[in-house]
Amino acid sequence: VFGQKIIVRADLIEWENRLLINYLIRDAHSGERLTRGSSTQVAVEIASREMQFSSPKVFVDAVTRALA
């Protein structure tokens, strides 16, 4: 509802071969679960526009450091 205060929780599930994020959306006042969802993203080579089958090493390393 327009103006409704919500809390969005995003959990990083996978990052080595693709970026998979699960979302949980709750009402900020009651805590009631309103919905859930997910998004999947993959790396793309800029020059060729080809999908990559693994995430860039620099990205994987950054996530690994952040989780340590």
CHARMM internal coordinates of N, CA and C (Angstrom, degrees):
IC EDIT
DIST 1 N 1 CA 1.4531
DIST 1 CA 1 C 1.5253
ANGL 1 N 1 CA 1 C 107.41
DIST 1 C 2 N 1.3170
ANGL 1 CA 1 C 2 N 117.04
DIHE 1 N 1 CA 1 C 2 N 138.36
DIST 2 N 2 CA 1.4533
ANGL 1 C 2 N 2 CA 121.06
DIHE 1 CA 1 C 2 N 2 CA 179.13
DIST 2 CA 2 C 1.5282
ANGL 2 N 2 CA 2 C 109.79
DIHE 1 C 2 N 2 CA 2 C -56.77
DIST 2 C 3 N 1.3194
ANGL 2 CA 2 C 3 N 116.85
DIHE 2 N 2 CA 2 C 3 N 130.89
DIST 3 N 3 CA 1.4535
ANGL 2 C 3 N 3 CA 122.14
DIHE 2 CA 2 C 3 N 3 CA 179.27
DIST 3 CA 3 C 1.5176
ANGL 3 N 3 CA 3 C 113.97
DIHE 2 C 3 N 3 CA 3 C 89.21
DIST 3 C 4 N 1.3281
ANGL 3 CA 3 C 4 N 117.45
DIHE 3 N 3 CA 3 C 4 N -9.15
DIST 4 N 4 CA 1.4594
ANGL 3 C 4 N 4 CA 121.07
DIHE 3 CA 3 C 4 N 4 CA -179.86
DIST 4 CA 4 C 1.5206
ANGL 4 N 4 CA 4 C 109.11
DIHE 3 C 4 N 4 CA 4 C -70.54
DIST 4 C 5 N 1.3222
ANGL 4 CA 4 C 5 N 116.92
DIHE 4 N 4 CA 4 C 5 N 135.02
DIST 5 N 5 CA 1.4543
ANGL 4 C 5 N 5 CA 122.42
DIHE 4 CA 4 C 5 N 5 CA 176.62
DIST 5 CA 5 C 1.5206
ANGL 5 N 5 CA 5 C 108.46
DIHE 4 C 5 N 5 CA 5 C -84.94
DIST 5 C 6 N 1.3244
ANGL 5 CA 5 C 6 N 115.60
DIHE 5 N 5 CA 5 C 6 N 129.87
DIST 6 N 6 CA 1.4636
ANGL 5 C 6 N 6 CA 120.45
DIHE 5 CA 5 C 6 N 6 CA -178.49
DIST 6 CA 6 C 1.5259
ANGL 6 N 6 CA 6 C 110.44
DIHE 5 C 6 N 6 CA 6 C -129.12
DIST 6 C 7 N 1.3053
ANGL 6 CA 6 C 7 N 114.61
DIHE 6 N 6 CA 6 C 7 N 162.15
DIST 7 N 7 CA 1.4588
ANGL 6 C 7 N 7 CA 122.94
DIHE 6 CA 6 C 7 N 7 CA 173.31
DIST 7 CA 7 C 1.5265
ANGL 7 N 7 CA 7 C 106.60
DIHE 6 C 7 N 7 CA 7 C -120.63
DIST 7 C 8 N 1.3245
ANGL 7 CA 7 C 8 N 116.31
DIHE 7 N 7 CA 7 C 8 N 127.28
DIST 8 N 8 CA 1.4530
ANGL 7 C 8 N 8 CA 121.32
DIHE 7 CA 7 C 8 N 8 CA 179.30
DIST 8 CA 8 C 1.5246
ANGL 8 N 8 CA 8 C 108.21
DIHE 7 C 8 N 8 CA 8 C -112.90
DIST 8 C 9 N 1.3258
ANGL 8 CA 8 C 9 N 115.32
DIHE 8 N 8 CA 8 C 9 N 123.25
DIST 9 N 9 CA 1.4621
ANGL 8 C 9 N 9 CA 121.34
DIHE 8 CA 8 C 9 N 9 CA 175.27
DIST 9 CA 9 C 1.5226
ANGL 9 N 9 CA 9 C 107.02
DIHE 8 C 9 N 9 CA 9 C -106.06
DIST 9 C 10 N 1.3297
ANGL 9 CA 9 C 10 N 116.20
DIHE 9 N 9 CA 9 C 10 N 128.61
DIST 10 N 10 CA 1.4599
ANGL 9 C 10 N 10 CA 121.59
DIHE 9 CA 9 C 10 N 10 CA 178.26
DIST 10 CA 10 C 1.5229
ANGL 10 N 10 CA 10 C 108.31
DIHE 9 C 10 N 10 CA 10 C -119.10
DIST 10 C 11 N 1.3226
ANGL 10 CA 10 C 11 N 116.59
DIHE 10 N 10 CA 10 C 11 N 124.33
DIST 11 N 11 CA 1.4648
ANGL 10 C 11 N 11 CA 122.13
DIHE 10 CA 10 C 11 N 11 CA 179.48
DIST 11 CA 11 C 1.5239
ANGL 11 N 11 CA 11 C 109.13
DIHE 10 C 11 N 11 CA 11 C -112.61
DIST 11 C 12 N 1.3220
ANGL 11 CA 11 C 12 N 116.25
DIHE 11 N 11 CA 11 C 12 N 124.16
DIST 12 N 12 CA 1.4588
ANGL 11 C 12 N 12 CA 121.85
DIHE 11 CA 11 C 12 N 12 CA 176.20
DIST 12 CA 12 C 1.5213
ANGL 12 N 12 CA 12 C 107.56
DIHE 11 C 12 N 12 CA 12 C -80.04
DIST 12 C 13 N 1.3190
ANGL 12 CA 12 C 13 N 116.86
DIHE 12 N 12 CA 12 C 13 N 113.43
DIST 13 N 13 CA 1.4581
ANGL 12 C 13 N 13 CA 122.83
DIHE 12 CA 12 C 13 N 13 CA -174.01
DIST 13 CA 13 C 1.5259
ANGL 13 N 13 CA 13 C 111.23
DIHE 12 C 13 N 13 CA 13 C -95.99
DIST 13 C 14 N 1.3140
ANGL 13 CA 13 C 14 N 117.05
DIHE 13 N 13 CA 13 C 14 N -42.85
DIST 14 N 14 CA 1.4653
ANGL 13 C 14 N 14 CA 121.34
DIHE 13 CA 13 C 14 N 14 CA -177.21
DIST 14 CA 14 C 1.5252
ANGL 14 N 14 CA 14 C 108.65
DIHE 13 C 14 N 14 CA 14 C -142.50
DIST 14 C 15 N 1.3318
ANGL 14 CA 14 C 15 N 116.67
DIHE 14 N 14 CA 14 C 15 N 142.80
DIST 15 N 15 CA 1.4614
ANGL 14 C 15 N 15 CA 119.71
DIHE 14 CA 14 C 15 N 15 CA -179.32
DIST 15 CA 15 C 1.5191
ANGL 15 N 15 CA 15 C 113.94
DIHE 14 C 15 N 15 CA 15 C -143.83
DIST 15 C 16 N 1.3293
ANGL 15 CA 15 C 16 N 118.54
DIHE 15 N 15 CA 15 C 16 N -8.23
DIST 16 N 16 CA 1.4662
ANGL 15 C 16 N 16 CA 120.07
DIHE 15 CA 15 C 16 N 16 CA -175.71
DIST 16 CA 16 C 1.5306
ANGL 16 N 16 CA 16 C 112.92
DIHE 15 C 16 N 16 CA 16 C -81.08
DIST 16 C 17 N 1.3153
ANGL 16 CA 16 C 17 N 118.28
DIHE 16 N 16 CA 16 C 17 N -41.51
DIST 17 N 17 CA 1.4643
ANGL 16 C 17 N 17 CA 121.44
DIHE 16 CA 16 C 17 N 17 CA -178.86
DIST 17 CA 17 C 1.5200
ANGL 17 N 17 CA 17 C 112.89
DIHE 16 C 17 N 17 CA 17 C -107.34
DIST 17 C 18 N 1.3068
ANGL 17 CA 17 C 18 N 116.01
DIHE 17 N 17 CA 17 C 18 N -23.87
DIST 18 N 18 CA 1.4599
ANGL 17 C 18 N 18 CA 123.68
DIHE 17 CA 17 C 18 N 18 CA 177.91
DIST 18 CA 18 C 1.5177
ANGL 18 N 18 CA 18 C 106.15
DIHE 17 C 18 N 18 CA 18 C -160.47
DIST 18 C 19 N 1.2978
ANGL 18 CA 18 C 19 N 116.66
DIHE 18 N 18 CA 18 C 19 N 164.88
DIST 19 N 19 CA 1.4510
ANGL 18 C 19 N 19 CA 121.60
DIHE 18 CA 18 C 19 N 19 CA 177.62
DIST 19 CA 19 C 1.5180
ANGL 19 N 19 CA 19 C 107.22
DIHE 18 C 19 N 19 CA 19 C -100.89
DIST 19 C 20 N 1.3259
ANGL 19 CA 19 C 20 N 117.06
DIHE 19 N 19 CA 19 C 20 N 112.36
DIST 20 N 20 CA 1.4575
ANGL 19 C 20 N 20 CA 123.02
DIHE 19 CA 19 C 20 N 20 CA -179.78
DIST 20 CA 20 C 1.5240
ANGL 20 N 20 CA 20 C 108.19
DIHE 19 C 20 N 20 CA 20 C -117.27
DIST 20 C 21 N 1.3243
ANGL 20 CA 20 C 21 N 116.14
DIHE 20 N 20 CA 20 C 21 N 120.36
DIST 21 N 21 CA 1.4590
ANGL 20 C 21 N 21 CA 122.01
DIHE 20 CA 20 C 21 N 21 CA -178.89
DIST 21 CA 21 C 1.5218
ANGL 21 N 21 CA 21 C 108.89
DIHE 20 C 21 N 21 CA 21 C -124.63
DIST 21 C 22 N 1.3371
ANGL 21 CA 21 C 22 N 116.12
DIHE 21 N 21 CA 21 C 22 N 128.84
DIST 22 N 22 CA 1.4615
ANGL 21 C 22 N 22 CA 121.71
DIHE 21 CA 21 C 22 N 22 CA 174.01
DIST 22 CA 22 C 1.5226
ANGL 22 N 22 CA 22 C 108.18
DIHE 21 C 22 N 22 CA 22 C -100.42
DIST 22 C 23 N 1.3359
ANGL 22 CA 22 C 23 N 116.55
DIHE 22 N 22 CA 22 C 23 N 141.93
DIST 23 N 23 CA 1.4609
ANGL 22 C 23 N 23 CA 122.48
DIHE 22 CA 22 C 23 N 23 CA -178.80
DIST 23 CA 23 C 1.5197
ANGL 23 N 23 CA 23 C 109.99
DIHE 22 C 23 N 23 CA 23 C -121.55
DIST 23 C 24 N 1.3229
ANGL 23 CA 23 C 24 N 115.89
DIHE 23 N 23 CA 23 C 24 N 142.64
DIST 24 N 24 CA 1.4586
ANGL 23 C 24 N 24 CA 122.57
DIHE 23 CA 23 C 24 N 24 CA 173.56
DIST 24 CA 24 C 1.5261
ANGL 24 N 24 CA 24 C 106.28
DIHE 23 C 24 N 24 CA 24 C -129.83
DIST 24 C 25 N 1.3233
ANGL 24 CA 24 C 25 N 116.86
DIHE 24 N 24 CA 24 C 25 N 124.19
DIST 25 N 25 CA 1.4594
ANGL 24 C 25 N 25 CA 121.96
DIHE 24 CA 24 C 25 N 25 CA -177.19
DIST 25 CA 25 C 1.5205
ANGL 25 N 25 CA 25 C 108.81
DIHE 24 C 25 N 25 CA 25 C -114.91
DIST 25 C 26 N 1.3446
ANGL 25 CA 25 C 26 N 115.30
DIHE 25 N 25 CA 25 C 26 N 124.39
DIST 26 N 26 CA 1.4654
ANGL 25 C 26 N 26 CA 122.34
DIHE 25 CA 25 C 26 N 26 CA -177.82
DIST 26 CA 26 C 1.5269
ANGL 26 N 26 CA 26 C 110.41
DIHE 25 C 26 N 26 CA 26 C -124.56
DIST 26 C 27 N 1.3277
ANGL 26 CA 26 C 27 N 115.34
DIHE 26 N 26 CA 26 C 27 N 153.71
DIST 27 N 27 CA 1.4594
ANGL 26 C 27 N 27 CA 120.98
DIHE 26 CA 26 C 27 N 27 CA 172.11
DIST 27 CA 27 C 1.5308
ANGL 27 N 27 CA 27 C 107.68
DIHE 26 C 27 N 27 CA 27 C -69.97
DIST 27 C 28 N 1.3305
ANGL 27 CA 27 C 28 N 117.41
DIHE 27 N 27 CA 27 C 28 N 131.68
DIST 28 N 28 CA 1.4622
ANGL 27 C 28 N 28 CA 121.62
DIHE 27 CA 27 C 28 N 28 CA -175.67
DIST 28 CA 28 C 1.5281
ANGL 28 N 28 CA 28 C 112.67
DIHE 27 C 28 N 28 CA 28 C -67.04
DIST 28 C 29 N 1.3177
ANGL 28 CA 28 C 29 N 117.71
DIHE 28 N 28 CA 28 C 29 N -29.97
DIST 29 N 29 CA 1.4716
ANGL 28 C 29 N 29 CA 120.12
DIHE 28 CA 28 C 29 N 29 CA -176.77
DIST 29 CA 29 C 1.5215
ANGL 29 N 29 CA 29 C 112.63
DIHE 28 C 29 N 29 CA 29 C -86.59
DIST 29 C 30 N 1.3078
ANGL 29 CA 29 C 30 N 117.71
DIHE 29 N 29 CA 29 C 30 N -47.10
DIST 30 N 30 CA 1.4680
ANGL 29 C 30 N 30 CA 120.54
DIHE 29 CA 29 C 30 N 30 CA -175.29
DIST 30 CA 30 C 1.5217
ANGL 30 N 30 CA 30 C 113.30
DIHE 29 C 30 N 30 CA 30 C -93.93
DIST 30 C 31 N 1.3388
ANGL 30 CA 30 C 31 N 117.45
DIHE 30 N 30 CA 30 C 31 N -20.59
DIST 31 N 31 CA 1.4558
ANGL 30 C 31 N 31 CA 120.69
DIHE 30 CA 30 C 31 N 31 CA -175.50
DIST 31 CA 31 C 1.5183
ANGL 31 N 31 CA 31 C 112.98
DIHE 30 C 31 N 31 CA 31 C 80.48
DIST 31 C 32 N 1.3243
ANGL 31 CA 31 C 32 N 117.40
DIHE 31 N 31 CA 31 C 32 N 0.39
DIST 32 N 32 CA 1.4634
ANGL 31 C 32 N 32 CA 121.62
DIHE 31 CA 31 C 32 N 32 CA -178.79
DIST 32 CA 32 C 1.5313
ANGL 32 N 32 CA 32 C 110.59
DIHE 31 C 32 N 32 CA 32 C -62.97
DIST 32 C 33 N 1.3253
ANGL 32 CA 32 C 33 N 115.97
DIHE 32 N 32 CA 32 C 33 N 135.46
DIST 33 N 33 CA 1.4621
ANGL 32 C 33 N 33 CA 120.09
DIHE 32 CA 32 C 33 N 33 CA 175.45
DIST 33 CA 33 C 1.5158
ANGL 33 N 33 CA 33 C 109.19
DIHE 32 C 33 N 33 CA 33 C -71.36
DIST 33 C 34 N 1.3241
ANGL 33 CA 33 C 34 N 115.63
DIHE 33 N 33 CA 33 C 34 N 124.67
DIST 34 N 34 CA 1.4591
ANGL 33 C 34 N 34 CA 120.05
DIHE 33 CA 33 C 34 N 34 CA 179.46
DIST 34 CA 34 C 1.5152
ANGL 34 N 34 CA 34 C 111.37
DIHE 33 C 34 N 34 CA 34 C -94.74
DIST 34 C 35 N 1.3207
ANGL 34 CA 34 C 35 N 116.61
DIHE 34 N 34 CA 34 C 35 N -41.90
DIST 35 N 35 CA 1.4603
ANGL 34 C 35 N 35 CA 120.64
DIHE 34 CA 34 C 35 N 35 CA 179.61
DIST 35 CA 35 C 1.5169
ANGL 35 N 35 CA 35 C 109.32
DIHE 34 C 35 N 35 CA 35 C -167.70
DIST 35 C 36 N 1.2949
ANGL 35 CA 35 C 36 N 115.18
DIHE 35 N 35 CA 35 C 36 N 171.92
DIST 36 N 36 CA 1.4569
ANGL 35 C 36 N 36 CA 121.70
DIHE 35 CA 35 C 36 N 36 CA 173.79
DIST 36 CA 36 C 1.5194
ANGL 36 N 36 CA 36 C 107.72
DIHE 35 C 36 N 36 CA 36 C -142.47
DIST 36 C 37 N 1.3035
ANGL 36 CA 36 C 37 N 115.92
DIHE 36 N 36 CA 36 C 37 N 160.90
DIST 37 N 37 CA 1.4590
ANGL 36 C 37 N 37 CA 119.88
DIHE 36 CA 36 C 37 N 37 CA -179.39
DIST 37 CA 37 C 1.5064
ANGL 37 N 37 CA 37 C 110.38
DIHE 36 C 37 N 37 CA 37 C -165.04
DIST 37 C 38 N 1.3168
ANGL 37 CA 37 C 38 N 115.34
DIHE 37 N 37 CA 37 C 38 N -177.15
DIST 38 N 38 CA 1.4563
ANGL 37 C 38 N 38 CA 120.15
DIHE 37 CA 37 C 38 N 38 CA 178.48
DIST 38 CA 38 C 1.5247
ANGL 38 N 38 CA 38 C 109.11
DIHE 37 C 38 N 38 CA 38 C -152.60
DIST 38 C 39 N 1.3094
ANGL 38 CA 38 C 39 N 115.55
DIHE 38 N 38 CA 38 C 39 N 159.48
DIST 39 N 39 CA 1.4593
ANGL 38 C 39 N 39 CA 120.88
DIHE 38 CA 38 C 39 N 39 CA 173.40
DIST 39 CA 39 C 1.5251
ANGL 39 N 39 CA 39 C 108.36
DIHE 38 C 39 N 39 CA 39 C -135.85
DIST 39 C 40 N 1.3233
ANGL 39 CA 39 C 40 N 115.25
DIHE 39 N 39 CA 39 C 40 N 145.12
DIST 40 N 40 CA 1.4532
ANGL 39 C 40 N 40 CA 122.42
DIHE 39 CA 39 C 40 N 40 CA 178.00
DIST 40 CA 40 C 1.5166
ANGL 40 N 40 CA 40 C 107.71
DIHE 39 C 40 N 40 CA 40 C -125.19
DIST 40 C 41 N 1.3211
ANGL 40 CA 40 C 41 N 115.72
DIHE 40 N 40 CA 40 C 41 N 129.79
DIST 41 N 41 CA 1.4587
ANGL 40 C 41 N 41 CA 121.04
DIHE 40 CA 40 C 41 N 41 CA 179.94
DIST 41 CA 41 C 1.5213
ANGL 41 N 41 CA 41 C 108.27
DIHE 40 C 41 N 41 CA 41 C -132.42
DIST 41 C 42 N 1.3010
ANGL 41 CA 41 C 42 N 116.37
DIHE 41 N 41 CA 41 C 42 N 148.70
DIST 42 N 42 CA 1.4676
ANGL 41 C 42 N 42 CA 121.27
DIHE 41 CA 41 C 42 N 42 CA 177.55
DIST 42 CA 42 C 1.5215
ANGL 42 N 42 CA 42 C 109.44
DIHE 41 C 42 N 42 CA 42 C -126.98
DIST 42 C 43 N 1.3245
ANGL 42 CA 42 C 43 N 115.21
DIHE 42 N 42 CA 42 C 43 N 156.87
DIST 43 N 43 CA 1.4620
ANGL 42 C 43 N 43 CA 120.64
DIHE 42 CA 42 C 43 N 43 CA 176.46
DIST 43 CA 43 C 1.5279
ANGL 43 N 43 CA 43 C 109.07
DIHE 42 C 43 N 43 CA 43 C -75.92
DIST 43 C 44 N 1.3301
ANGL 43 CA 43 C 44 N 115.07
DIHE 43 N 43 CA 43 C 44 N 145.50
DIST 44 N 44 CA 1.4585
ANGL 43 C 44 N 44 CA 121.80
DIHE 43 CA 43 C 44 N 44 CA 178.64
DIST 44 CA 44 C 1.5296
ANGL 44 N 44 CA 44 C 108.29
DIHE 43 C 44 N 44 CA 44 C -129.44
DIST 44 C 45 N 1.3213
ANGL 44 CA 44 C 45 N 116.45
DIHE 44 N 44 CA 44 C 45 N 131.79
DIST 45 N 45 CA 1.4665
ANGL 44 C 45 N 45 CA 121.51
DIHE 44 CA 44 C 45 N 45 CA 174.96
DIST 45 CA 45 C 1.5227
ANGL 45 N 45 CA 45 C 108.03
DIHE 44 C 45 N 45 CA 45 C -68.03
DIST 45 C 46 N 1.3245
ANGL 45 CA 45 C 46 N 116.73
DIHE 45 N 45 CA 45 C 46 N 122.20
DIST 46 N 46 CA 1.4684
ANGL 45 C 46 N 46 CA 120.59
DIHE 45 CA 45 C 46 N 46 CA -174.38
DIST 46 CA 46 C 1.5248
ANGL 46 N 46 CA 46 C 111.79
DIHE 45 C 46 N 46 CA 46 C -60.89
DIST 46 C 47 N 1.3156
ANGL 46 CA 46 C 47 N 117.49
DIHE 46 N 46 CA 46 C 47 N -48.10
DIST 47 N 47 CA 1.4707
ANGL 46 C 47 N 47 CA 120.49
DIHE 46 CA 46 C 47 N 47 CA -174.55
DIST 47 CA 47 C 1.5256
ANGL 47 N 47 CA 47 C 112.84
DIHE 46 C 47 N 47 CA 47 C -65.35
DIST 47 C 48 N 1.3240
ANGL 47 CA 47 C 48 N 116.78
DIHE 47 N 47 CA 47 C 48 N -44.56
DIST 48 N 48 CA 1.4661
ANGL 47 C 48 N 48 CA 120.10
DIHE 47 CA 47 C 48 N 48 CA -175.12
DIST 48 CA 48 C 1.5229
ANGL 48 N 48 CA 48 C 113.21
DIHE 47 C 48 N 48 CA 48 C -96.23
DIST 48 C 49 N 1.3275
ANGL 48 CA 48 C 49 N 116.76
DIHE 48 N 48 CA 48 C 49 N -15.19
DIST 49 N 49 CA 1.4689
ANGL 48 C 49 N 49 CA 123.27
DIHE 48 CA 48 C 49 N 49 CA -175.34
DIST 49 CA 49 C 1.5257
ANGL 49 N 49 CA 49 C 112.08
DIHE 48 C 49 N 49 CA 49 C 62.75
DIST 49 C 50 N 1.3161
ANGL 49 CA 49 C 50 N 116.84
DIHE 49 N 49 CA 49 C 50 N 24.42
DIST 50 N 50 CA 1.4622
ANGL 49 C 50 N 50 CA 121.15
DIHE 49 CA 49 C 50 N 50 CA 179.03
DIST 50 CA 50 C 1.5208
ANGL 50 N 50 CA 50 C 110.59
DIHE 49 C 50 N 50 CA 50 C -91.91
DIST 50 C 51 N 1.3415
ANGL 50 CA 50 C 51 N 114.77
DIHE 50 N 50 CA 50 C 51 N 140.60
DIST 51 N 51 CA 1.4546
ANGL 50 C 51 N 51 CA 120.74
DIHE 50 CA 50 C 51 N 51 CA 176.83
DIST 51 CA 51 C 1.5224
ANGL 51 N 51 CA 51 C 109.63
DIHE 50 C 51 N 51 CA 51 C -66.74
DIST 51 C 52 N 1.3264
ANGL 51 CA 51 C 52 N 115.64
DIHE 51 N 51 CA 51 C 52 N 137.93
DIST 52 N 52 CA 1.4542
ANGL 51 C 52 N 52 CA 121.42
DIHE 51 CA 51 C 52 N 52 CA 177.14
DIST 52 CA 52 C 1.5327
ANGL 52 N 52 CA 52 C 108.75
DIHE 51 C 52 N 52 CA 52 C -97.74
DIST 52 C 53 N 1.3194
ANGL 52 CA 52 C 53 N 116.34
DIHE 52 N 52 CA 52 C 53 N 145.72
DIST 53 N 53 CA 1.4659
ANGL 52 C 53 N 53 CA 119.84
DIHE 52 CA 52 C 53 N 53 CA -177.46
DIST 53 CA 53 C 1.5201
ANGL 53 N 53 CA 53 C 113.35
DIHE 52 C 53 N 53 CA 53 C -92.67
DIST 53 C 54 N 1.3141
ANGL 53 CA 53 C 54 N 116.38
DIHE 53 N 53 CA 53 C 54 N 5.13
DIST 54 N 54 CA 1.4622
ANGL 53 C 54 N 54 CA 121.05
DIHE 53 CA 53 C 54 N 54 CA 172.80
DIST 54 CA 54 C 1.5215
ANGL 54 N 54 CA 54 C 107.97
DIHE 53 C 54 N 54 CA 54 C -148.71
DIST 54 C 55 N 1.3150
ANGL 54 CA 54 C 55 N 115.31
DIHE 54 N 54 CA 54 C 55 N 153.34
DIST 55 N 55 CA 1.4613
ANGL 54 C 55 N 55 CA 120.53
DIHE 54 CA 54 C 55 N 55 CA 178.90
DIST 55 CA 55 C 1.5232
ANGL 55 N 55 CA 55 C 109.32
DIHE 54 C 55 N 55 CA 55 C -73.04
DIST 55 C 56 N 1.3268
ANGL 55 CA 55 C 56 N 118.04
DIHE 55 N 55 CA 55 C 56 N 152.55
DIST 56 N 56 CA 1.4637
ANGL 55 C 56 N 56 CA 120.90
DIHE 55 CA 55 C 56 N 56 CA 178.25
DIST 56 CA 56 C 1.5307
ANGL 56 N 56 CA 56 C 111.17
DIHE 55 C 56 N 56 CA 56 C -58.48
DIST 56 C 57 N 1.3069
ANGL 56 CA 56 C 57 N 116.64
DIHE 56 N 56 CA 56 C 57 N 139.80
DIST 57 N 57 CA 1.4672
ANGL 56 C 57 N 57 CA 121.90
DIHE 56 CA 56 C 57 N 57 CA -177.65
DIST 57 CA 57 C 1.5265
ANGL 57 N 57 CA 57 C 111.36
DIHE 56 C 57 N 57 CA 57 C -55.18
DIST 57 C 58 N 1.3106
ANGL 57 CA 57 C 58 N 117.70
DIHE 57 N 57 CA 57 C 58 N -41.48
DIST 58 N 58 CA 1.4660
ANGL 57 C 58 N 58 CA 120.29
DIHE 57 CA 57 C 58 N 58 CA -179.13
DIST 58 CA 58 C 1.5322
ANGL 58 N 58 CA 58 C 110.83
DIHE 57 C 58 N 58 CA 58 C -60.26
DIST 58 C 59 N 1.3205
ANGL 58 CA 58 C 59 N 117.49
DIHE 58 N 58 CA 58 C 59 N -36.14
DIST 59 N 59 CA 1.4652
ANGL 58 C 59 N 59 CA 121.20
DIHE 58 CA 58 C 59 N 59 CA 178.46
DIST 59 CA 59 C 1.5286
ANGL 59 N 59 CA 59 C 111.04
DIHE 58 C 59 N 59 CA 59 C -71.09
DIST 59 C 60 N 1.3321
ANGL 59 CA 59 C 60 N 116.78
DIHE 59 N 59 CA 59 C 60 N -46.97
DIST 60 N 60 CA 1.4687
ANGL 59 C 60 N 60 CA 121.05
DIHE 59 CA 59 C 60 N 60 CA 179.40
DIST 60 CA 60 C 1.5240
ANGL 60 N 60 CA 60 C 110.05
DIHE 59 C 60 N 60 CA 60 C -60.09
DIST 60 C 61 N 1.3301
ANGL 60 CA 60 C 61 N 117.17
DIHE 60 N 60 CA 60 C 61 N -43.09
DIST 61 N 61 CA 1.4614
ANGL 60 C 61 N 61 CA 120.96
DIHE 60 CA 60 C 61 N 61 CA 178.95
DIST 61 CA 61 C 1.5280
ANGL 61 N 61 CA 61 C 111.82
DIHE 60 C 61 N 61 CA 61 C -62.25
DIST 61 C 62 N 1.3354
ANGL 61 CA 61 C 62 N 117.22
DIHE 61 N 61 CA 61 C 62 N -40.55
DIST 62 N 62 CA 1.4620
ANGL 61 C 62 N 62 CA 121.24
DIHE 61 CA 61 C 62 N 62 CA 179.85
DIST 62 CA 62 C 1.5249
ANGL 62 N 62 CA 62 C 110.70
DIHE 61 C 62 N 62 CA 62 C -65.10
DIST 62 C 63 N 1.3277
ANGL 62 CA 62 C 63 N 118.18
DIHE 62 N 62 CA 62 C 63 N -42.89
DIST 63 N 63 CA 1.4645
ANGL 62 C 63 N 63 CA 121.11
DIHE 62 CA 62 C 63 N 63 CA 178.43
DIST 63 CA 63 C 1.5269
ANGL 63 N 63 CA 63 C 110.06
DIHE 62 C 63 N 63 CA 63 C -65.31
DIST 63 C 64 N 1.3151
ANGL 63 CA 63 C 64 N 117.23
DIHE 63 N 63 CA 63 C 64 N -42.91
DIST 64 N 64 CA 1.4714
ANGL 63 C 64 N 64 CA 121.26
DIHE 63 CA 63 C 64 N 64 CA 179.29
DIST 64 CA 64 C 1.5263
ANGL 64 N 64 CA 64 C 110.55
DIHE 63 C 64 N 64 CA 64 C -59.55
DIST 64 C 65 N 1.3328
ANGL 64 CA 64 C 65 N 117.19
DIHE 64 N 64 CA 64 C 65 N -43.78
DIST 65 N 65 CA 1.4701
ANGL 64 C 65 N 65 CA 120.87
DIHE 64 CA 64 C 65 N 65 CA 178.49
DIST 65 CA 65 C 1.5231
ANGL 65 N 65 CA 65 C 110.53
DIHE 64 C 65 N 65 CA 65 C -64.49
DIST 65 C 66 N 1.3156
ANGL 65 CA 65 C 66 N 117.97
DIHE 65 N 65 CA 65 C 66 N -42.05
DIST 66 N 66 CA 1.4632
ANGL 65 C 66 N 66 CA 121.57
DIHE 65 CA 65 C 66 N 66 CA -178.50
DIST 66 CA 66 C 1.5300
ANGL 66 N 66 CA 66 C 111.94
DIHE 65 C 66 N 66 CA 66 C -64.47
DIST 66 C 67 N 1.3255
ANGL 66 CA 66 C 67 N 116.86
DIHE 66 N 66 CA 66 C 67 N -31.87
DIST 67 N 67 CA 1.4629
ANGL 66 C 67 N 67 CA 121.27
DIHE 66 CA 66 C 67 N 67 CA -178.32
DIST 67 CA 67 C 1.5251
ANGL 67 N 67 CA 67 C 112.76
DIHE 66 C 67 N 67 CA 67 C -85.67
DIST 67 C 68 N 1.3167
ANGL 67 CA 67 C 68 N 117.22
DIHE 67 N 67 CA 67 C 68 N -11.77
DIST 68 N 68 CA 1.4861
ANGL 67 C 68 N 68 CA 121.06
DIHE 67 CA 67 C 68 N 68 CA -177.90
DIST 68 CA 68 C 1.5115
ANGL 68 N 68 CA 68 C 111.77
DIHE 67 C 68 N 68 CA 68 C -73.67
END
COOR INIT
IC SEED 1 N 1 CA 1 C
IC BUILD
